[in-house]
Amino acid sequence: VFSGSIASILVDVRLKERRGLGSVNYKEHIMILGWNNNLEQIISTLPTYIGGRNFNLVLVNDGTEEDYDEIKSKFLGYNIKFIHGDFTKESVLRRANIDGAKNVIVLADTYGQRLLDDADERTLHAVLSIKVITPEVKIFAEVVDQNKAKNILRAGADSVIQIGEFNPVLISSAVISPAMPMF
C-alpha cells in the first residue's frame, strides 16, 4: 500500500508537470511570458548571449501539451519547464517561481485567437503583477503600440522593444546587455 501510494503521487506529479500545471523550483532562471511567432527564435538565440545552454528557462503561457512537446523536441539540450495559465495572474506567476527569477521577457501574446491589439494591455497587467511580487526582477517587454510603451515603463519594465523582425535578437541580447536594444 505504501509503495503504491508513493508511485501514485510520483505519477500524478509527472502528469501535472507535463501539462504545465506543476510548480517550478528553479533559481536565477529566465522566464518568457506569452507566445508569439518570435518565441522559438528567442529561445534559440538566448544561448548566444548567455554563453551556452546552461541556464534554466520557464515558459508561461496558455499553450497546449502538444505545443510544449513540440518546443521540447526542438530544444532538447535546454532546461525548459512549462507553466500553463494566464501570465497576468499572480497565482500562475507564483507557480513559475517569479520570486526566484533573474530576468523576465514579456512577449506580445498572440497565442490562439488573441488579437495583437490587446497584447499591450496584457503586457501592462503582467508587468504590474510581477513588480508587486518581486520588484527587483529585470523585465524586458515587447510592445505593439509605441504610445503604450511609456505606461509599460512606468509600470516597472526595464526595457521596452517595439514588435518587429529583429525582436528575437534584441530581446535575447537585452537579458545580458540592456543597453543593446536602446542602441
N, CA, C and O of each residue as an XYZ file, in Angstrom:
732
protein
N       0.828     -1.188      0.000
C       0.000      0.000      0.000
C       0.873      1.253      0.000
O       0.601      2.220     -0.712
N       1.937      1.213      0.821
C       2.832      2.362      0.912
C       3.519      2.638     -0.421
O       3.531      3.781     -0.878
N       4.087      1.618     -1.049
C       4.779      1.825     -2.335
C       3.801      2.217     -3.433
O       4.150      2.987     -4.328
N       2.580      1.693     -3.372
C       1.555      2.073     -4.340
C       1.182      3.540     -4.211
O       0.972      4.223     -5.213
N       1.100      4.024     -2.974
C       0.784      5.437     -2.730
C       1.890      6.342     -3.239
O       1.626      7.375     -3.855
N       3.137      5.948     -2.978
C       4.291      6.735     -3.458
C       4.300      6.771     -4.978
O       4.495      7.833     -5.569
N       4.091      5.629     -5.619
C       4.074      5.569     -7.083
C       2.957      6.435     -7.650
O       3.146      7.127     -8.650
N       1.797      6.394     -7.011
C       0.665      7.202     -7.461
C       0.977      8.693     -7.371
O       0.639      9.456     -8.275
N       1.613      9.103     -6.296
C       1.981     10.514     -6.120
C       2.981     10.934     -7.189
O       2.842     12.007     -7.775
N       3.984     10.105     -7.451
C       5.004     10.427     -8.462
C       4.396     10.536     -9.859
O       4.748     11.434    -10.624
N       3.496      9.633    -10.184
C       2.838      9.676    -11.493
C       1.994     10.943    -11.607
O       1.993     11.597    -12.650
N       1.277     11.290    -10.540
C       0.451     12.497    -10.534
C       1.305     13.754    -10.736
O       0.929     14.649    -11.493
N       2.454     13.817    -10.057
C       3.358     14.960    -10.198
C       3.859     15.056    -11.634
O       3.895     16.146    -12.206
N       4.246     13.926    -12.222
C       4.733     13.923    -13.615
C       3.656     14.374    -14.594
O       3.938     15.135    -15.520
N       2.425     13.910    -14.395
C       1.336     14.312    -15.284
C       1.059     15.816    -15.175
O       0.848     16.484    -16.187
N       1.060     16.344    -13.954
C       0.854     17.780    -13.771
C       1.967     18.564    -14.435
O       1.711     19.569    -15.097
N       3.200     18.115    -14.264
C       4.343     18.801    -14.860
C       4.251     18.793    -16.382
O       4.519     19.807    -17.028
N       3.877     17.667    -16.948
C       3.770     17.549    -18.407
C       2.700     18.483    -18.973
O       2.849     19.008    -20.076
N       1.626     18.688    -18.219
C       0.538     19.570    -18.654
C       0.784     21.028    -18.306
O      -0.005     21.899    -18.670
N       1.879     21.295    -17.602
C       2.185     22.669    -17.210
C       1.436     23.117    -15.974
O       1.291     24.317    -15.737
N       0.958     22.172    -15.184
C       0.170     22.507    -14.002
C       0.971     22.369    -12.711
O       0.430     22.578    -11.625
N       2.228     22.028    -12.814
C       3.081     21.885    -11.641
C       3.660     23.217    -11.206
O       3.176     24.284    -11.585
N       4.707     23.129    -10.403
C       5.411     24.310     -9.926
C       6.875     24.210    -10.321
O       7.386     23.126    -10.604
N       7.536     25.353    -10.334
C       8.952     25.416    -10.698
C       9.752     25.736     -9.446
O       9.340     26.556     -8.626
N      10.903     25.079     -9.303
C      11.768     25.379     -8.165
C      13.130     25.905     -8.608
O      14.073     25.910     -7.817
N      13.245     26.345     -9.850
C      14.493     26.939    -10.345
C      14.799     28.229     -9.587
O      13.903     28.879     -9.048
N      16.068     28.577     -9.558
C      16.524     29.870     -9.033
C      17.347     30.549    -10.124
O      18.018     29.883    -10.912
N      17.291     31.876    -10.163
C      18.051     32.658    -11.156
C      17.703     32.243    -12.594
O      18.571     32.250    -13.467
N      16.467     31.892    -12.835
C      16.040     31.440    -14.157
C      15.518     32.613    -14.995
O      15.278     33.713    -14.496
N      15.357     32.331    -16.271
C      14.780     33.285    -17.211
C      13.354     32.829    -17.486
O      13.109     31.652    -17.751
N      12.413     33.771    -17.421
C      11.024     33.456    -17.717
C      10.615     34.165    -19.007
O      10.966     35.323    -19.235
N       9.878     33.458    -19.830
C       9.286     34.066    -21.020
C       7.779     33.924    -20.877
O       7.245     32.815    -20.836
N       7.103     35.065    -20.801
C       5.656     35.088    -20.653
C       5.016     35.370    -22.000
O       5.427     36.289    -22.708
N       4.017     34.585    -22.355
C       3.319     34.780    -23.620
C       3.887     33.912    -24.728
O       4.873     33.195    -24.556
N       3.222     34.009    -25.875
C       3.608     33.178    -27.015
C       3.279     33.949    -28.283
O       2.159     34.431    -28.458
N       4.252     34.059    -29.155
C       4.009     34.596    -30.496
C       5.025     33.987    -31.460
O       5.758     33.070    -31.090
N       5.072     34.485    -32.678
C       5.943     33.904    -33.699
C       7.427     34.024    -33.374
O       8.241     33.314    -33.966
N       7.794     34.895    -32.459
C       9.205     35.092    -32.112
C       9.708     34.160    -31.013
O      10.908     34.133    -30.740
N       8.830     33.401    -30.383
C       9.220     32.593    -29.226
C      10.378     31.647    -29.528
O      11.374     31.645    -28.804
N      10.267     30.857    -30.567
C      11.311     29.877    -30.877
C      12.637     30.554    -31.216
O      13.698     30.063    -30.829
N      12.588     31.670    -31.930
C      13.819     32.383    -32.263
C      14.481     32.954    -31.014
O      15.706     32.952    -30.900
N      13.675     33.440    -30.082
C      14.232     33.969    -28.832
C      14.907     32.851    -28.052
O      16.017     33.024    -27.548
N      14.240     31.699    -27.951
C      14.837     30.570    -27.231
C      16.147     30.155    -27.887
O      17.127     29.875    -27.197
N      16.170     30.115    -29.205
C      17.387     29.666    -29.896
C      18.520     30.682    -29.828
O      19.685     30.294    -29.915
N      18.218     31.976    -29.675
C      19.293     32.972    -29.607
C      19.771     33.248    -28.185
O      20.844     33.825    -28.012
N      19.018     32.858    -27.167
C      19.437     33.097    -25.790
C      20.816     32.526    -25.464
O      21.607     33.223    -24.829
N      21.149     31.286    -25.867
C      22.480     30.757    -25.531
C      23.631     31.583    -26.087
O      24.717     31.590    -25.506
N      23.421     32.267    -27.184
C      24.467     33.105    -27.772
C      24.863     34.213    -26.808
O      26.042     34.543    -26.685
N      23.879     34.785    -26.124
C      24.134     35.913    -25.244
C      24.429     35.492    -23.807
O      25.056     36.235    -23.053
N      23.980     34.307    -23.436
C      24.196     33.848    -22.068
C      25.484     33.040    -21.963
O      26.046     32.913    -20.876
N      25.948     32.504    -23.059
C      27.180     31.726    -23.036
C      26.924     30.233    -22.914
O      27.498     29.575    -22.046
N      26.088     29.706    -23.753
C      25.809     28.273    -23.735
C      24.404     27.963    -23.284
O      23.597     28.854    -23.020
N      24.131     26.665    -23.201
C      22.781     26.197    -22.867
C      22.606     25.929    -21.372
O      21.590     25.363    -20.968
N      23.546     26.313    -20.571
C      23.486     26.015    -19.149
C      22.705     27.096    -18.394
O      23.267     27.800    -17.555
N      21.438     27.221    -18.690
C      20.547     28.141    -17.986
C      19.172     27.503    -17.919
O      18.835     26.642    -18.731
N      18.393     27.924    -16.959
C      17.043     27.402    -16.777
C      16.041     28.382    -17.368
O      16.126     29.591    -17.154
N      15.097     27.836    -18.111
C      14.109     28.640    -18.815
C      12.711     28.163    -18.434
O      12.429     26.964    -18.438
N      11.845     29.109    -18.107
C      10.457     28.790    -17.777
C       9.555     29.543    -18.747
O       9.623     30.768    -18.853
N       8.716     28.801    -19.446
C       7.754     29.392    -20.374
C       6.380     29.393    -19.711
O       5.912     28.359    -19.233
N       5.742     30.551    -19.685
C       4.427     30.677    -19.063
C       3.463     31.200    -20.114
O       3.605     32.323    -20.598
N       2.478     30.376    -20.463
C       1.507     30.772    -21.477
C       0.327     29.804    -21.453
O       0.245     28.927    -20.594
N      -0.573     29.977    -22.399
C      -1.764     29.128    -22.495
C      -1.597     28.005    -23.514
O      -2.591     27.467    -24.002
N      -0.375     27.649    -23.838
C      -0.124     26.604    -24.836
C      -0.681     25.258    -24.414
O      -0.940     25.010    -23.236
N      -0.858     24.399    -25.402
C      -1.352     23.049    -25.136
C      -0.180     22.116    -24.857
O       0.980     22.477    -25.061
N      -0.494     20.929    -24.394
C       0.521     19.920    -24.130
C       1.301     19.593    -25.408
O       2.506     19.350    -25.355
N       0.623     19.587    -26.541
C       1.286     19.319    -27.826
C       2.268     20.436    -28.180
O       3.351     20.171    -28.701
N       1.887     21.686    -27.897
C       2.788     22.814    -28.137
C       4.053     22.679    -27.297
O       5.159     22.913    -27.782
N       3.880     22.301    -26.037
C       5.021     22.131    -25.143
C       5.935     21.019    -25.640
O       7.158     21.160    -25.639
N       5.323     19.898    -26.070
C       6.121     18.775    -26.576
C       6.917     19.184    -27.814
O       8.067     18.780    -27.984
N       6.299     19.984    -28.668
C       6.984     20.440    -29.877
C       8.190     21.321    -29.529
O       9.259     21.169    -30.121
N       8.025     22.224    -28.588
C       9.132     23.084    -28.159
C      10.247     22.243    -27.550
O      11.422     22.433    -27.866
N       9.876     21.313    -26.676
C      10.891     20.463    -26.029
C      11.663     19.650    -27.056
O      12.873     19.469    -26.921
N      10.972     19.156    -28.089
C      11.661     18.346    -29.104
C      12.611     19.192    -29.951
O      13.617     18.681    -30.442
N      12.307     20.471    -30.126
C      13.182     21.353    -30.904
C      14.388     21.821    -30.101
O      15.425     22.153    -30.676
N      14.260     21.850    -28.778
C      15.326     22.360    -27.916
C      15.682     21.304    -26.870
O      15.507     21.515    -25.670
N      16.184     20.168    -27.348
C      16.440     19.017    -26.491
C      17.474     19.270    -25.400
O      17.308     18.759    -24.293
N      18.517     20.021    -25.655
C      19.555     20.226    -24.664
C      19.273     21.329    -23.665
O      20.136     21.654    -22.849
N      18.102     21.905    -23.709
C      17.764     23.054    -22.868
C      17.012     22.590    -21.611
O      16.300     21.586    -21.633
N      17.184     23.332    -20.534
C      16.431     23.084    -19.297
C      15.171     23.942    -19.344
O      15.168     25.083    -18.880
N      14.108     23.386    -19.906
C      12.864     24.147    -20.087
C      11.752     23.527    -19.249
O      11.543     22.314    -19.255
N      11.053     24.387    -18.533
C       9.841     23.978    -17.824
C       8.696     24.835    -18.345
O       8.892     25.974    -18.768
N       7.497     24.263    -18.304
C       6.308     24.955    -18.788
C       5.315     25.146    -17.653
O       5.094     24.251    -16.837
N       4.732     26.319    -17.620
C       3.636     26.598    -16.700
C       2.459     27.055    -17.554
O       2.528     28.064    -18.255
N       1.396     26.297    -17.478
C       0.195     26.609    -18.246
C      -0.673     27.568    -17.435
O      -0.940     27.338    -16.255
N      -1.108     28.642    -18.084
C      -2.026     29.560    -17.422
C      -1.862     30.987    -17.903
O      -1.005     31.298    -18.731
N      -2.701     31.836    -17.365
C      -2.720     33.253    -17.716
C      -1.602     33.964    -16.953
O      -1.664     34.091    -15.730
N      -0.583     34.426    -17.675
C       0.593     35.013    -17.037
C       0.330     36.367    -16.380
O       1.233     36.932    -15.763
N      -0.869     36.890    -16.500
C      -1.190     38.136    -15.798
C      -1.684     37.866    -14.374
O      -1.862     38.801    -13.593
N      -1.905     36.607    -14.038
C      -2.418     36.249    -12.713
C      -1.281     35.920    -11.758
O      -0.334     35.217    -12.112
N      -1.391     36.433    -10.558
C      -0.363     36.249     -9.538
C      -0.139     34.775     -9.204
O       1.002     34.357     -9.005
N      -1.207     33.984     -9.140
C      -1.072     32.567     -8.784
C      -0.257     31.802     -9.828
O       0.526     30.919     -9.477
N      -0.433     32.129    -11.084
C       0.327     31.472    -12.154
C       1.793     31.904    -12.073
O       2.689     31.074    -12.231
N       2.042     33.174    -11.833
C       3.413     33.662    -11.701
C       4.118     33.019    -10.510
O       5.312     32.727    -10.579
N       3.400     32.804     -9.440
C       3.999     32.162     -8.262
C       4.336     30.696     -8.544
O       5.360     30.201     -8.073
N       3.490     29.994     -9.307
C       3.807     28.609     -9.680
C       5.064     28.550    -10.528
O       5.796     27.561    -10.491
N       5.318     29.608    -11.294
C       6.520     29.687    -12.130
C       7.727     30.191    -11.340
O       8.805     30.378    -11.905
N       7.552     30.408    -10.044
C       8.592     30.886     -9.134
C       9.157     32.241     -9.584
O      10.362     32.393     -9.786
N       8.271     33.199     -9.733
C       8.678     34.549    -10.114
C       9.632     35.136     -9.082
O      10.478     35.963     -9.420
N       9.503     34.716     -7.828
C      10.395     35.209     -6.774
C      11.853     34.838     -7.035
O      12.759     35.579     -6.652
N      12.083     33.706     -7.681
C      13.450     33.252     -7.930
C      13.987     33.634     -9.297
O      15.143     33.340     -9.603
N      13.181     34.281    -10.126
C      13.598     34.621    -11.493
C      14.629     35.739    -11.503
O      14.617     36.631    -10.654
N      15.512     35.667    -12.475
C      16.512     36.716    -12.664
C      16.026     37.725    -13.703
O      16.128     38.936    -13.504
N      15.499     37.212    -14.809
C      15.016     38.046    -15.914
C      13.667     37.521    -16.391
O      13.404     36.318    -16.377
N      12.816     38.463    -16.816
C      11.519     38.101    -17.375
C      11.372     38.799    -18.719
O      11.603     40.002    -18.844
N      10.985     38.023    -19.714
C      10.688     38.557    -21.040
C       9.185     38.422    -21.241
O       8.642     37.321    -21.151
N       8.515     39.534    -21.511
C       7.068     39.510    -21.743
C       6.845     39.745    -23.229
O       7.106     40.830    -23.748
N       6.356     38.709    -23.904
C       6.091     38.817    -25.342
C       4.700     39.399    -25.592
O       3.807     39.289    -24.752
N       4.533     40.015    -26.751
C       3.209     40.459    -27.187
C       2.426     39.187    -27.503
O       2.582     38.608    -28.579
N       1.594     38.759    -26.575
C       0.941     37.452    -26.613
C      -0.148     37.391    -27.679
O      -1.138     38.119    -27.615
N       0.050     36.509    -28.660
C      -0.944     36.319    -29.716
C      -1.362     34.860    -29.823
O      -1.874     34.434    -30.858
N      -1.147     34.095    -28.761
C      -1.484     32.670    -28.809
C      -2.980     32.470    -28.996
O      -3.792     33.213    -28.445
N      -3.328     31.470    -29.771
C      -4.740     31.149    -30.004
C      -5.412     32.211    -30.833
O      -4.914     32.586    -31.895
N      -6.516     32.689    -30.369
C      -7.308     33.692    -31.094
C      -7.095     35.106    -30.575
O      -7.876     36.002    -30.895
N      -6.037     35.326    -29.769
C      -5.802     36.657    -29.208
C      -5.383     37.629    -30.301
O      -4.620     37.289    -31.205
N      -5.897     38.835    -30.194
C      -5.578     39.881    -31.151
C      -4.314     40.618    -30.723
O      -4.048     40.777    -29.531
N      -3.549     41.059    -31.695
C      -2.338     41.815    -31.426
C      -2.666     43.138    -30.739
O      -1.858     43.659    -29.970
N      -3.856     43.684    -31.018
C      -4.271     44.958    -30.417
C      -4.410     44.876    -28.894
O      -4.245     45.883    -28.205
N      -4.711     43.682    -28.361
C      -4.902     43.509    -26.919
C      -3.613     43.134    -26.189
O      -3.596     43.064    -24.960
N      -2.553     42.898    -26.922
C      -1.308     42.394    -26.329
C      -0.688     43.379    -25.340
O      -0.177     42.960    -24.301
N      -0.721     44.659    -25.636
C      -0.083     45.640    -24.755
C      -0.779     45.723    -23.396
O      -0.114     45.922    -22.379
N      -2.086     45.575    -23.363
C      -2.796     45.598    -22.085
C      -2.397     44.401    -21.228
O      -2.210     44.533    -20.019
N      -2.267     43.236    -21.855
C      -1.828     42.042    -21.120
C      -0.391     42.209    -20.628
O      -0.047     41.785    -19.525
N       0.429     42.823    -21.453
C       1.812     43.074    -21.047
C       1.838     44.003    -19.839
O       2.565     43.756    -18.878
N       1.054     45.059    -19.886
C       0.982     46.000    -18.769
C       0.524     45.309    -17.484
O       1.104     45.522    -16.419
N      -0.512     44.487    -17.586
C      -1.004     43.755    -16.408
C       0.073     42.820    -15.863
O       0.245     42.705    -14.650
N       0.787     42.160    -16.752
C       1.845     41.235    -16.319
C       2.958     41.986    -15.597
O       3.416     41.543    -14.544
N       3.396     43.106    -16.145
C       4.470     43.885    -15.521
C       4.042     44.365    -14.136
O       4.821     44.282    -13.187
N       2.827     44.860    -14.011
C       2.326     45.312    -12.706
C       2.288     44.159    -11.699
O       2.695     44.321    -10.549
N       1.802     43.007    -12.134
C       1.738     41.844    -11.241
C       3.120     41.399    -10.798
O       3.328     41.078     -9.628
N       4.056     41.377    -11.718
C       5.425     40.945    -11.403
C       6.060     41.896    -10.401
O       6.660     41.453     -9.421
N       5.936     43.191    -10.635
C       6.581     44.171     -9.762
C       5.977     44.194     -8.355
O       6.664     44.551     -7.397
N       4.714     43.820     -8.221
C       4.109     43.713     -6.901
C       4.738     42.539     -6.142
O       5.011     42.645     -4.946
N       4.966     41.432     -6.830
C       5.516     40.238     -6.186
C       7.007     40.379     -5.928
O       7.469     40.127     -4.814
N       7.761     40.775     -6.935
C       9.216     40.854     -6.817
C       9.748     42.065     -7.570
O      10.025     41.973     -8.766
N       9.894     43.184     -6.899
C      10.288     44.437     -7.552
C      11.689     44.431     -8.160
O      11.969     45.242     -9.043
N      12.565     43.550     -7.720
C      13.953     43.599     -8.191
C      14.206     42.844     -9.497
O      15.285     42.991    -10.071
N      13.265     42.051     -9.986
C      13.489     41.288    -11.208
C      13.561     42.231    -12.419
O      12.861     43.243    -12.466
N      14.401     41.895    -13.384
C      14.529     42.672    -14.623
C      13.454     42.206    -15.607
O      13.286     41.010    -15.841
N      12.731     43.173    -16.177
C      11.644     42.860    -17.105
C      11.921     43.521    -18.451
O      12.192     44.720    -18.526
N      11.848     42.721    -19.508
C      12.010     43.195    -20.876
C      10.703     42.889    -21.602
O      10.307     41.729    -21.717
N      10.041     43.926    -22.086
C       8.702     43.778    -22.651
C       8.684     44.115    -24.134
O       9.359     45.037    -24.593
N       7.907     43.356    -24.856
C       7.674     43.598    -26.279
C       6.334     44.314    -26.400
O       5.331     43.844    -25.863
N       6.308     45.454    -27.107
C       5.067     46.216    -27.261
C       4.689     46.336    -28.733
O       5.538     46.296    -29.624
N       3.405     46.483    -28.952
C       2.881     46.655    -30.310
C       2.778     48.136    -30.634
O       3.248     48.584    -31.680
N       2.157     48.898    -29.728
C       1.902     50.318    -29.933
C       2.918     51.140    -29.134
O       2.928     51.093    -27.904
N       3.746     51.870    -29.816
C       4.789     52.661    -29.166
C       4.208     53.663    -28.163
O       4.881     54.033    -27.201
N       2.972     54.102    -28.380
C       2.327     55.041    -27.453
C       2.083     54.423    -26.076
O       1.988     55.141    -25.081
N       1.982     53.095    -26.018
C       1.740     52.419    -24.748
C       3.042     52.037    -24.053
O       3.021     51.561    -22.918
N       4.151     52.236    -24.708
C       5.450     51.873    -24.140
C       5.743     52.660    -22.865
O       6.299     52.109    -21.915
N       5.378     53.937    -22.834
C       5.634     54.757    -21.645
C       4.913     54.203    -20.419
O       5.471     54.179    -19.322
N       3.677     53.761    -20.609
C       2.917     53.203    -19.485
C       3.551     51.910    -18.981
O       3.591     51.660    -17.777
N       4.035     51.108    -19.890
C       4.673     49.844    -19.501
C       5.986     50.120    -18.775
O       6.330     49.417    -17.825
N       6.714     51.133    -19.213
C       7.934     51.523    -18.497
C       7.601     52.069    -17.114
O       8.293     51.758    -16.145
N       6.558     52.874    -17.011
C       6.135     53.414    -15.712
C       5.704     52.305    -14.757
O       5.878     52.413    -13.543
N       5.142     51.244    -15.321
C       4.695     50.118    -14.501
C       5.871     49.339    -13.921
O       5.713     48.598    -12.951
N       7.064     49.509    -14.523
C       8.231     48.845    -13.954
C       9.084     48.056    -14.914
O      10.073     47.456    -14.492
N       8.741     48.029    -16.199
C       9.591     47.313    -17.159
C      10.936     48.031    -17.274
O      10.991     49.260    -17.263
N      11.997     47.274    -17.382
C      13.332     47.856    -17.506
C      13.636     48.279    -18.935
O      14.396     49.219    -19.167
N      13.039     47.581    -19.884
C      13.272     47.896    -21.288
C      12.042     47.503    -22.088
O      11.395     46.495    -21.802
N      11.728     48.306    -23.091
C      10.594     48.043    -23.967
C      11.104     48.024    -25.398
O      11.832     48.920    -25.826
N      10.713     46.994    -26.127
C      11.136     46.835    -27.513
C       9.878     46.733    -28.364
O       8.996     45.918    -28.094
N       9.806     47.566    -29.387
C       8.633     47.530    -30.255
C       8.696     46.301    -31.147
O       9.763     45.919    -31.627
N       7.536     45.688    -31.361
C       7.457     44.452    -32.124
C       7.987     44.678    -33.539
O       7.706     45.702    -34.162
N       8.752     43.715    -34.034
C       9.336     43.805    -35.359
C      10.177     42.586    -35.671
O      10.253     41.659    -34.864
N      10.812     42.575    -36.838
C      11.537     41.384    -37.267
C      12.843     41.154    -36.519
O      13.346     40.031    -36.523
N      13.410     42.165    -35.882
C      14.659     41.987    -35.149
C      14.429     41.683    -33.668
O      15.392     41.592    -32.907
N      13.198     41.527    -33.255
C      12.892     41.317    -31.846
C      13.603     40.137    -31.203
O      14.114     40.296    -30.095
N      13.669     38.963    -31.825
C      14.341     37.856    -31.137
C      15.775     38.194    -30.743
O      16.203     37.857    -29.639
N      16.511     38.842    -31.612
C      17.897     39.199    -31.318
C      17.947     40.289    -30.261
O      18.741     40.202    -29.325
N      17.112     41.312    -30.394
C      17.115     42.416    -29.433
C      16.700     41.968    -28.037
O      17.326     42.346    -27.047
N      15.652     41.169    -27.962
C      15.168     40.717    -26.658
C      16.192     39.795    -26.003
O      16.465     39.928    -24.810
N      16.757     38.874    -26.756
C      17.754     37.960    -26.203
C      18.985     38.710    -25.726
O      19.525     38.405    -24.663
N      19.429     39.676    -26.492
C      20.619     40.433    -26.097
C      20.345     41.332    -24.891
O      21.261     41.635    -24.127
N      19.100     41.757    -24.715
C      18.751     42.633    -23.588
C      18.938     41.931    -22.255
O      19.192     42.587    -21.244
N      18.818     40.617    -22.234
C      18.982     39.860    -20.994
C      20.378     40.061    -20.426
O      20.541     40.155    -19.210
N      21.383     40.128    -21.284
C      22.765     40.304    -20.841
C      23.193     41.768    -20.874
O      23.865     42.252    -19.963
N      22.795     42.465    -21.935
C      23.230     43.857    -22.091
C      22.011     44.735    -22.391
O      21.653     44.917    -23.554
N      21.371     45.281    -21.350
C      20.169     46.082    -21.562
C      20.357     47.291    -22.471
O      19.378     47.808    -23.009
N      21.584     47.752    -22.652
C      21.831     48.910    -23.498
C      21.719     48.556    -24.984
O      21.492     49.443    -25.807
N      21.874     47.286    -25.337
C      21.864     46.871    -26.740
C      20.581     47.253    -27.465
O      20.676     47.867    -28.528
N      19.377     46.933    -26.964
C      18.160     47.336    -27.671
C      17.999     48.851    -27.772
O      17.474     49.354    -28.765
N      18.451     49.582    -26.747
C      18.339     51.043    -26.806
C      19.219     51.594    -27.910
O      18.847     52.556    -28.582
N      20.405     50.980    -28.106
C      21.306     51.413    -29.160
C      20.668     51.191    -30.511
O      21.275     51.495    -31.538
